[in-house]
Amino acid sequence: MDKILFREPRIEDADVLLDFGNQLLTESDNYIRAPDERANDVAQMAAIIRSFQQTPNHVMLHAWERGVPVGEAVLIGGHLHKCRLTATVGLGILNSHQRMGLGTKLLVLLEERARELGLHRLELTVLHTNPAARRLYDRMGYRREGVKLQSVLQGHRYVDEIMMAKLLT
């Protein structure tokens, strides 16, 4: 693995991030979102980047190898006043770059930003069919809070989502 650069996206990254998102969501069934539910064109991807840049409790980070994104982590803060210090975490690594520590590094960086923003709680869901991600979240201190039974249609069967969270303060 070449040197990896971790940074927030720029508007001019929209084209390569559109391709990255399509590849990420096409190559694995471990994500809740389908490829056509992310961004359909460069303009939509640019709008997503702009939204993250302009929303105070939102963060988007990417792992880049030789100018190409290979991993992504997002933090989506609550919109309501009483939930503004809670954020949802999303993480995705291309299959070719899994088990290299990128997920751990992206989560560490995301949690640093969450602390800088004064966030109190990070939460996520992970499919029970994704044991590698569950182990990562366990290792990073996320605790299981419950199960959403058969909440996601994966292929021709329903699978459970495991709800996990981590308190920062």
C-alpha positions in Angstrom: 0.0 0.0 0.0 1.4 3.4 -1.0 1.3 6.4 1.3 -2.3 7.2 2.3 -3.4 10.9 2.6 -6.4 11.6 4.8 -8.3 14.8 4.2 -11.7 16.4 3.8 -13.1 16.6 0.2 -12.9 19.7 -2.0 -15.6 20.6 -4.6 -13.2 19.7 -7.4 -13.1 16.1 -6.0 -16.7 15.6 -6.9 -16.0 13.6 -10.1 -13.7 11.1 -8.5 -15.8 10.8 -5.3 -18.8 10.1 -7.5 -16.9 7.2 -9.1 -15.6 6.1 -5.6 -19.1 6.0 -4.2 -20.4 3.9 -7.1 -17.6 1.4 -6.8 -17.9 1.2 -3.0 -21.7 0.6 -3.1 -21.5 -1.8 -6.1 -18.7 -4.1 -4.9 -20.3 -5.0 -1.5 -23.7 -5.7 -0.1 -22.6 -4.5 3.4 -24.0 -1.0 2.9 -27.6 0.0 3.5 -27.5 2.5 0.6 -27.6 1.4 -3.0 -25.3 3.1 -5.7 -28.2 5.2 -7.1 -29.1 6.4 -3.6 -25.8 8.4 -3.1 -25.3 10.9 -6.0 -26.3 10.5 -9.6 -24.0 13.0 -11.2 -21.1 15.3 -10.4 -23.3 18.2 -9.6 -25.2 16.2 -6.9 -21.8 15.0 -5.5 -20.6 18.6 -5.4 -23.8 19.6 -3.6 -23.2 16.9 -1.0 -19.6 18.0 -0.4 -20.8 21.7 -0.1 -23.5 20.6 2.4 -20.9 18.9 4.6 -18.7 21.9 4.4 -21.5 24.3 5.4 -23.1 22.3 8.2 -21.2 22.8 11.4 -21.7 19.3 13.0 -21.1 17.3 9.8 -17.7 15.9 8.7 -16.6 14.0 5.6 -13.1 12.5 5.4 -11.5 10.4 2.7 -8.4 8.2 2.5 -6.6 8.9 -0.7 -4.0 6.7 -2.4 -2.2 8.2 -5.5 -5.0 10.8 -5.9 -7.8 8.2 -5.8 -10.2 7.9 -2.8 -10.1 4.4 -1.3 -12.0 5.0 2.0 -14.6 7.4 3.4 -15.9 8.3 6.9 -18.8 10.6 7.6 -20.2 12.2 10.7 -23.8 13.5 10.4 -24.7 15.6 13.4 -28.3 15.9 14.7 -30.5 18.7 13.3 -32.7 19.1 16.3 -31.6 21.3 19.2 -31.9 18.5 21.8 -30.0 16.0 19.6 -27.3 18.4 18.1 -24.5 16.8 20.2 -25.3 13.3 18.8 -24.0 12.3 15.4 -24.4 9.3 13.1 -21.2 7.6 11.8 -20.8 6.1 8.4 -17.7 4.3 7.2 -16.7 2.6 3.9 -13.5 1.1 2.6 -13.0 -0.3 -0.9 -12.6 -4.1 -0.8 -9.0 -3.8 -2.2 -8.0 -1.7 0.9 -9.8 -3.5 3.7 -7.8 -5.0 6.6 -5.0 -2.5 6.2 -6.0 -0.2 9.1 -7.8 2.4 7.1 -11.1 2.0 8.9 -9.3 2.4 12.2 -7.4 5.5 11.1 -10.5 7.1 9.6 -12.5 6.4 12.8 -9.7 7.9 14.9 -9.7 11.0 12.8 -13.5 11.3 12.8 -13.6 11.0 16.6 -11.0 13.7 16.9 -13.1 16.0 14.8 -16.2 15.0 16.8 -14.4 16.0 20.1 -13.3 19.3 18.5 -17.0 19.9 17.7 -18.0 19.2 21.2 -20.1 16.1 20.3 -21.2 13.8 23.1 -22.4 10.7 21.4 -21.6 8.8 18.1 -23.9 6.2 16.8 -24.1 3.8 13.9 -25.7 0.6 12.6 -23.9 -2.3 11.1 -25.3 -5.3 9.4 -25.0 -8.5 11.3 -23.6 -10.1 8.1 -20.5 -7.8 8.4 -18.4 -9.4 11.2 -15.2 -7.5 10.2 -16.9 -4.1 10.7 -18.5 -5.3 13.9 -15.1 -6.3 15.3 -13.6 -2.9 14.2 -16.4 -1.0 16.1 -16.0 -3.2 19.1 -12.2 -2.5 19.1 -12.9 1.2 18.8 -15.1 1.2 21.9 -18.6 1.2 20.3 -21.1 -0.7 22.4 -24.1 -2.7 21.1 -27.4 -1.1 22.1 -29.8 -3.2 20.3 -30.9 -4.9 17.1 -33.3 -3.8 14.4 -34.7 -7.1 13.3 -34.8 -7.9 9.6 -34.6 -4.2 8.7 -32.5 -4.4 5.5 -33.3 -6.4 2.4 -29.9 -7.9 1.3 -30.4 -9.7 -1.9 -33.5 -11.9 -1.3 -33.3 -12.1 2.4 -33.8 -9.7 5.3 -30.9 -9.1 7.7 -30.6 -7.4 11.1 -28.9 -4.1 11.8 -27.0 -3.9 15.0 -27.2 -0.5 16.7 -24.0 0.6 18.3 -22.8 3.8 20.1 -19.9 5.4 21.8 -20.0 8.2 24.4 -17.2 10.8 24.0 -17.8 12.8 27.1 
